[in-house]
Amino acid sequence: MRNVCVRINQIVDTYHRYQNTTTLDLEQRCITDQEAQHLANVLHDNKTLTTLNLCCSDISDQGLQYLADMLQENKTLVTLNLNWNCIRDAGVCYLANALEKNETLITLDLKNNKIGPEGAKHLASALQNNRTLTTLNLSDNRIHSQGAQSFANALKTNRTLTTLNLGNNEIHEGVEYLADALQDNDVLTTLDLGQNYIGCLGPQYLTNALAEHKTFTIPNLCDDWIDSRGAQSLVNALKSNKTLTTLNLETNAIHGEGIEYLANAFIENKTLTTLNLKSNPLEDHGALYVASIIEKNKTLTTLILFFNDIGNQGADYLLNALQKNKTLTTLSLGTVNIGDERAKCLANILQENKTLITIDLSLTDIGPEGISYLSNALKKNKTLTMLSLNRNRISEQGAQHIASLLQENETLTTLDLTNTGIGSQGVFFLADALKENK
């Protein structure tokens, strides 16, 4: 790369096809600061490149200074990926100065660097004047509460940013500043606050913002220490919000009581299409209320359940509700205690269901008998395209049933049989069936 960079101008001038290059992908090429300098010199007057990927490089503050100088003059670059580099606050200061003048960059990815509150302050200040950037990814940095406050101030005046990712930044109580800013901002549609450990108070701060915001569609609240009290705080927002389409509550501490609060809101909500409850201790009690959502909500198309401690009774609640559902297209029942007996019930559902496209049955204790029920049902099903049976007790016998399915089914395109004990004979059955599968 060191030798190549100094010759890029010659190459571009010599070969016509390079004069029309719009994307340069240098991911995992370990670009150094010196190489970044050569690259910046080449791109200074470039008239065609729109996307530059420098992910997983060795660019530090010095290298970013060269790139920032280039951005002040470049008129074509719209996407810059600096994910996984060694950028600190000083480097971000150079970049922020460039963003004050740059009028073309739309997407900037600074994930997984070493940016702290001071760097966040510089970036946020630039956002108050920048009129083109719509997507900013700062996840996996350390901007803390002070950095969140800086971005909150920027969001009150910025009218172009639509997607902001602040996941895993140790924001904690800083969510209060962001929630307050959202009430004055009417353009941001996606805010990722996952892994910031906002606890039960975070949803309380967000409630008014979510209730009043007219454009917000996707908040990510995964791994945020939200418990049942936090879930209760979200209820009013979910009832009144008219734009929210996706809610990610993965890896929190929501129990049956919390999901009861949410279920009441989801039943009334008319816009939510995706709900992720993975890794919450719902247990059978919570499964009862999830079943109520499945049965009564008319807009939900994607439901993710996995590692929810749902046993026999909870599985029965879910399957009974699924018989009545006409809207779900993607369903994960991973780790739900299905077993062979309930696989028969699920098979009956799939035989009649006309909407499910993807279903994940990983770790659901289904053996050869259950596989036979499912295989027979899917011979008649005309809509399911993806089925995961990862880590079930399928064995060679079950593989034979699946092989029979593959010979007749004309819609299934993806089948996951990882760690299912089908053995070499099972592989032979499947390989033979795939010769006929079209």
Helices and strands as residue ranges (DSSP letters): H 2-5, H 8-14, G 16-20, E 23-25, H 33-43, E 51-53, H 61-73, E 79-81, H 89-101, E 107-109, H 117-127, E 135-137, H 144-155, E 163-165, G 172-174, H 175-182, E 190-192, H 201-212, E 218-220, H 228-240, E 246-248, H 256-268, E 274-276, H 283-296, E 302-306, H 312-322, E 330-334, H 339-352, E 358-360, H 368-378, E 386-388, H 395-408, E 414-416, H 423-434
